[in-house]
């Protein structure tokens, strides 16, 4: 049986004079890029540069909207009315859409960032606000969400194409959510361990939680975080492992 999967990375997270990640190198290895839209990271210059680099690399582009939280990198929970979340998602997606248009680059998808992503994975009302925003900007956009979550369900209910996402460098709880970053076992630091973790998820379409619980999960796209120091090594190892196991790597929109 043959398998195929999208390999995505959160990119464009530098800000002003502050550089985060090795975007130009990572873009040559992934098939989809989630570009920060200025609320949790990134700015107008970084957005323009990242879209241009993605076009040169032939990498599909998506918006990566987050909470308005530069100081916390969008990873702090914020309790914002769903109507406002709807508007802040439209604002950020629209900003990146403008840069894509200027570069004659198609926008493929939208993936919420950080705390917004995690909260929407559990909160149906928040998930519906995000799905509505994506649909109202462009119903052809693909919504990335945690596999089997409230966010993917909200997208499917709206009639959007949805990509069920799993994470190469994160561990899972028994309910299928990501282990909070405040816990010491939240991050997988070994590239070899991450590769084995990913291969099992793809070939078995399931995840294994930290307590050994096994959950059936659809796997359309795999995320590696671009701000991790090991991200470039992770992506190289993952690509090599996937190719060695005859897994086809391609963007979800292709």
C-alpha positions as CSV (number, residue, x, y, z in Angstrom):
1,X,0.0,0.0,0.0
2,X,1.4,3.4,-0.9
3,X,1.1,6.5,1.3
4,X,1.4,10.2,0.7
5,X,1.7,13.1,3.0
6,X,2.2,16.8,3.1
7,X,5.2,18.1,5.1
8,X,4.6,21.6,6.6
9,X,6.5,24.1,8.7
10,X,5.6,27.3,10.6
11,X,7.8,30.0,9.0
12,X,8.2,33.7,8.6
13,X,8.5,34.1,12.3
14,X,11.3,36.6,12.4
15,X,10.4,40.1,13.4
16,X,12.3,43.3,12.5
17,X,16.0,42.7,13.4
18,X,15.3,39.5,15.2
19,X,15.9,36.3,13.2
20,X,14.2,33.0,14.0
21,X,14.8,29.8,12.1
22,X,16.5,28.9,8.9
23,X,13.6,29.6,6.6
24,X,15.4,29.6,3.3
25,X,16.9,26.1,3.9
26,X,13.7,24.6,5.3
27,X,11.6,25.9,2.4
28,X,13.6,23.7,0.0
29,X,12.6,20.6,2.1
30,X,8.9,21.1,3.0
31,X,5.9,21.1,0.7
32,X,3.7,23.6,2.6
33,X,4.7,26.8,4.5
34,X,2.6,28.4,7.2
35,X,3.6,32.0,7.2
36,X,3.1,34.2,10.3
37,X,0.9,37.2,9.6
38,X,2.1,39.8,12.1
39,X,0.1,39.1,15.2
40,X,2.2,36.5,17.0
41,X,5.3,36.9,14.8
42,X,6.4,38.3,11.4
43,X,6.0,41.7,9.9
44,X,5.3,43.2,6.5
45,X,8.9,42.8,5.4
46,X,9.2,39.2,6.6
47,X,5.9,38.2,5.1
48,X,7.0,39.6,1.7
49,X,10.4,37.9,1.8
50,X,8.9,34.5,2.9
51,X,6.3,34.5,0.2
52,X,9.0,35.3,-2.4
53,X,11.3,32.5,-1.0
54,X,8.4,30.0,-1.1
55,X,7.7,30.9,-4.7
56,X,11.4,30.2,-5.6
57,X,11.3,26.9,-3.8
58,X,8.0,25.8,-5.3
59,X,6.5,25.5,-1.8
60,X,2.8,25.9,-1.2
61,X,1.9,28.9,1.0
62,X,-0.7,29.3,3.7
63,X,-1.6,31.9,6.3
64,X,-0.7,31.3,9.9
65,X,-2.9,33.6,12.0
66,X,-2.6,33.8,15.7
67,X,-3.6,35.8,18.8
68,X,-2.3,39.4,19.0
69,X,0.5,38.3,21.3
70,X,4.0,39.2,20.0
71,X,5.5,39.1,23.5
72,X,4.2,35.6,24.1
73,X,4.7,34.3,20.6
74,X,1.0,33.6,20.4
75,X,1.4,30.7,22.8
76,X,-0.6,32.2,25.7
77,X,-4.3,31.5,26.0
78,X,-6.4,34.5,25.3
79,X,-10.1,34.6,25.9
80,X,-11.5,36.6,23.0
81,X,-15.1,36.7,21.8
82,X,-15.6,34.4,18.8
83,X,-16.9,37.3,16.7
84,X,-13.6,39.1,17.3
85,X,-11.6,35.9,16.5
86,X,-13.6,35.7,13.2
87,X,-12.4,39.3,12.4
88,X,-8.8,38.8,13.5
89,X,-8.5,35.7,11.3
90,X,-9.9,37.5,8.3
91,X,-7.5,40.5,8.9
92,X,-4.4,38.2,9.0
93,X,-5.4,36.0,6.1
94,X,-6.2,39.0,4.1
95,X,-2.8,40.5,4.8
96,X,-0.9,37.5,3.6
97,X,-3.3,37.1,0.6
98,X,-2.2,40.6,-0.5
99,X,1.5,39.5,-0.6
100,X,0.6,36.3,-2.5
101,X,-1.3,38.3,-5.0
102,X,1.6,40.7,-5.5
103,X,3.9,37.8,-6.1
104,X,1.3,36.0,-8.3
105,X,1.4,33.2,-5.8
106,X,-1.7,31.1,-5.0
107,X,-2.6,30.8,-1.3
108,X,-3.2,27.2,-0.5
109,X,-4.4,27.0,3.1
110,X,-4.9,28.5,6.5
111,X,-3.5,27.1,9.7
112,X,-4.1,28.8,13.1
113,X,-1.1,29.2,15.3
114,X,-0.2,28.3,18.8
115,X,-2.8,28.9,21.5
116,X,-5.5,29.8,18.9
117,X,-4.9,26.4,17.2
118,X,-4.9,24.5,20.5
119,X,-8.0,26.3,21.9
120,X,-9.9,25.8,18.7
121,X,-9.1,22.1,18.8
122,X,-11.3,21.8,21.9
123,X,-13.7,24.8,21.7
124,X,-16.4,24.2,19.1
125,X,-17.6,27.9,19.1
126,X,-14.0,29.1,18.5
127,X,-13.5,26.5,15.8
128,X,-16.7,27.6,14.0
129,X,-15.5,31.2,14.1
130,X,-12.2,30.3,12.4
131,X,-13.9,28.1,9.8
132,X,-16.4,30.8,9.0
133,X,-13.6,33.3,8.6
134,X,-11.6,31.1,6.2
135,X,-14.7,30.2,4.2
136,X,-15.8,33.9,3.9
137,X,-12.3,35.0,2.7
138,X,-12.2,32.1,0.1
139,X,-14.1,28.8,0.3
140,X,-11.3,27.2,-1.8
141,X,-8.8,27.6,1.0
142,X,-7.8,24.4,2.8
143,X,-8.2,24.5,6.6
144,X,-5.4,22.8,8.6
145,X,-6.5,21.5,12.0
146,X,-5.4,19.0,14.6
147,X,-6.5,15.6,13.4
148,X,-10.0,14.7,14.6
149,X,-10.5,17.9,16.5
150,X,-13.3,20.5,16.8
151,X,-11.4,22.6,14.3
152,X,-11.4,20.0,11.5
153,X,-15.1,19.1,12.3
154,X,-16.0,22.8,12.0
155,X,-14.2,23.1,8.7
156,X,-15.9,20.0,7.3
157,X,-19.3,21.3,8.4
158,X,-18.6,24.6,6.5
159,X,-17.8,22.6,3.4
160,X,-14.1,23.5,3.4
161,X,-11.5,21.0,2.4
162,X,-9.7,20.1,5.6
163,X,-6.2,18.7,6.2
164,X,-5.9,16.6,9.3
165,X,-2.6,17.5,10.9
166,X,-0.2,15.6,13.2
167,X,3.1,16.8,14.7
168,X,6.5,15.4,14.3
169,X,8.1,17.1,17.3
170,X,5.3,17.0,19.8
171,X,3.8,14.3,22.1
172,X,0.1,13.6,22.6
173,X,-2.3,13.3,25.5
174,X,-4.8,10.4,25.8
175,X,-7.6,12.6,24.4
176,X,-5.7,13.3,21.2
177,X,-4.6,16.8,22.1
178,X,-1.0,18.0,22.2
179,X,0.9,17.8,25.5
180,X,1.1,21.3,26.9
181,X,4.5,23.0,26.4
182,X,4.7,23.6,30.1
183,X,5.3,19.9,30.7
184,X,8.8,18.4,30.3
185,X,7.7,15.7,27.9
186,X,5.9,18.0,25.4
187,X,8.7,18.2,22.8
188,X,10.5,15.4,21.0
189,X,14.1,16.5,20.7
190,X,15.6,13.5,18.9
191,X,15.3,13.5,15.1
192,X,15.5,9.7,15.1
193,X,12.6,9.4,17.6
194,X,10.6,11.9,15.7
195,X,11.1,10.0,12.4
196,X,9.9,6.8,14.0
197,X,6.9,8.6,15.6
198,X,6.0,10.0,12.2
199,X,6.3,6.8,10.2
200,X,4.0,5.0,12.7
201,X,1.4,7.7,12.4
202,X,1.5,7.6,8.6
203,X,1.5,3.8,8.1
204,X,-1.0,3.0,10.8
205,X,-3.1,6.2,10.7
206,X,-3.0,6.5,14.4
207,X,-1.1,8.3,17.2
208,X,0.3,6.9,20.4
209,X,-0.2,9.0,23.5
210,X,2.3,9.5,26.3
211,X,0.5,6.9,28.5
212,X,0.5,4.3,25.7
213,X,-3.1,5.0,24.6
214,X,-3.5,4.4,20.8
215,X,-6.0,6.6,18.9
216,X,-7.0,6.2,15.2
217,X,-6.3,9.5,13.5
218,X,-6.3,10.6,9.9
219,X,-2.9,11.9,8.7
220,X,-2.9,14.4,5.8
221,X,-0.1,16.7,6.8
222,X,2.8,16.7,9.3
223,X,4.1,19.8,11.1
224,X,7.6,20.6,12.2
225,X,8.0,23.9,14.1
226,X,10.4,26.3,12.4
227,X,11.4,28.0,15.6
228,X,13.0,24.9,17.1
229,X,16.8,24.8,16.9
230,X,16.6,21.3,15.5
231,X,14.0,22.0,12.8
232,X,16.3,21.8,9.9
233,X,17.8,18.5,11.1
234,X,14.3,17.2,11.8
235,X,13.0,18.0,8.3
236,X,16.1,16.5,6.6
237,X,15.7,13.3,8.7
238,X,12.0,13.1,8.0
239,X,12.3,13.5,4.3
240,X,15.0,10.9,4.1
241,X,12.9,8.5,6.3
242,X,9.8,9.0,4.2
243,X,11.6,8.6,0.9
244,X,13.3,5.4,2.2
245,X,9.8,4.0,3.0
246,X,8.3,5.0,-0.4
247,X,6.0,7.7,1.2
248,X,5.1,10.3,-1.4
249,X,5.7,13.8,-0.2
250,X,3.4,16.4,-1.8
251,X,1.4,19.5,-0.8
252,X,-2.2,18.8,0.2
253,X,-3.5,21.1,-2.6
254,X,-1.7,19.1,-5.3
